[in-house]
Amino acid sequence: MPAPGQEPPRAAAADDDAGPFTGVLRQYLAHLGIERGLSGHTLGAYRRDLTRYARFLLTRRRTDLEQVTEADVAAYVEAIRAGSDGGRALSASSAARAVVAIRGWHKFEAMEGRTTHNPAAQIKPPGTTKRLPKAVSVDQVDQLLQGASAAPGVLGLRDRALVEVLYGTGARISEAVGLSVDDVVLDRTAASVRLFGKGRRERVVPMGRFAVQALEAYLVQARPALASKGRGNTALFLNQRGNPLSRQSAWAVLQQAAERGGMTARISPHTLRHSYATHLLAGGADVRVVQELLGHASVTTTQIYTHLTPDALREVYAAAHPRALG
């Protein structure tokens, strides 16, 4: 009986025929199933990827893995992206999976001493298209704030303050709900909030006038009423029972605010964080300053926000290059 997660032995189907590579391919798949414990689903994907690869090698007159060159592997990656080998054209992510399978197979054969080299060692998976973080416009932020203020009773003041803090500081939702009253400085000339990010890294982020006003109104008019229902704690944002607001409840606050504000765009705490960074950079902020404000360990993470639209690039070019006009 096969071990859990291991495929039962089966006869090779016609679709699994890899010609002279069939035997060594079966050995490699058995190694993955028995010694590596890969699931039947994953083994099936590897089998399909490697069988297609083996058939491609035959079209290049390779009948033994020792004959395969780096150029063969690179040509195969191009072929599966375009579908020029007669199979379905693969997306970048699916092609990347195939490259991982191929590299693993060649590495295994070299380690077993059946080949003297690994022609796939230097082959890189095709790059995937980077998706830019979704941000909302300043007008949409205003809609969200109006929807937050429309919550009933003291909750309207709390929800407004929460949205102002998220958008005004770029805080992660865990950082916002983890705030204590003592983490906030409401001095109009040096207002700031102390945030604890990943790995408990501390950073102090300035706050603007709107966030300060919203927090003052919440702290004076709403938080005492909420706190009176609990047992006393220092959390800045409280729920209706006087306990610290949870991450899930904060998500719900944003969803309800978006509905009240008549928004159609999908809103999440991360949407506001992305919008904070995008709007800062669009306003001329230096990327390294934004890195510090967001609490990113590397500026590379922050640079995903620096992609400009073609129109923006043309405007910068027209304004800055000496040969752009004339």
Residue, then its C-alpha position, 0 to 999 in steps of 0.5 A: m500500500p502506498a504511504p499517505g500522500q503518495e501516488p499508487p503505482r500505475a502503468a504509464a498512459a500514452d500521455d506519459d510516454a517520454g520515449p527514451f526518457t521514460g525510465v529515468l523520469r519514472q525514477y525521479l517521480a518515485h523519488l519525489g513521491i517516496e522520499r520527498g513526500l509530494s502529494g499526488h496532485t503535485l506529482g501529476a503536475y511534475r509528470r505533465d511538465l517533465t513529459r512535455y519537456a522530454r518530448f521537446l528534447l526529442t525534437r532537438r535529437r536529444t535521447d539522453l540527459e547527458q546530451v542536454t545543453e543550457a541552450d536546449v533548456a532555454a529554448y524550451v522555456e521560450a517554446i512553452r511561453a509561446g506554445s511553439d512546441g505544439g502544446r498550450a502556451l503557459s503563463a509566466s507563473s506556470a512556466a516558472r513552475a515548469v522551470v523548477a521541475i526541470r531544474g530539480w530533475h537535472k539536479f537529481e540526475a547529476m547528484e545520482g551520478r547519471t549525468t556530469h552536469n546540470p544544464a538547467a542550473q543557470i536558467k531563471p524562471p520567466g518574470t511575472t508581471k508586477r501588479l501595482p498596489k491598488a490605491v483610491s483617489v483623494d475624492q474617494v478618501d473623502q467619500l470614505l470619511q463621510g461614510a465613517s462619520a455617518a455611523p450612529g452615535v459615538l461610533g461615528l467619531r471613532d470610525r472617522a478617527l480610525v480612517e483618518v489615522l490609517y490614511g494619515t499615517g499609512a499604518r498597518i491595521s495591526e499597528a492601528v488597533g495596537l495603539s495605546v492612548d500614550d502612543v499619540v501626541l496631539d501637539r498641533t505643531a508636532a503631532s505624531v503617532r508611535l507605531f510598532g511594525k513587523g518585528r516590533r520595530e518602532r517608528v514615529v510618524p507625523m500626523g496632519r491637522f485632519a487626523v489630529q482634529a478627528l482624534e481630539a473629537y474622539l478622545v473627548q466626546a466618544r472614547p470616555a463613553l466607550a471606555s465606561k462599558g469596559r474594565g479600563n484599558t489603555a487601547l486607543f480604539l475601543n469597541q462598543r463593549g469598551n474592549p480594544l477594537s480587533r482587526q476584524s472589527a476594524w475591517a468591518v468599520l471600513q466596509q460599512a463606511a464605504e457602503r455609507g459613502g456610496m463607494t463602489a471601489r473595494i476598500s481594505p486597510h491596506t488600500l489606505r496604506h497604499s493610497y497614503a504612499t502613492h499620494l505622498l510620492a505623487g506629491g513629491a515625497d522622496v522614496r526613502v522618506v516614504q520608506e521610513l514612514l511605512g516602516h519598510a526594511s528595504v527601499t525595494t519594497t517601497q519602490i513598487y509605488t514609484h511606477l509612473t503612468p505614461d502621461a506622468l512620464r511625458e510631463v516630467y520629460a517635457a518639464a525637465h529635458p533641455r531638448a524636449l521643447g522647441 
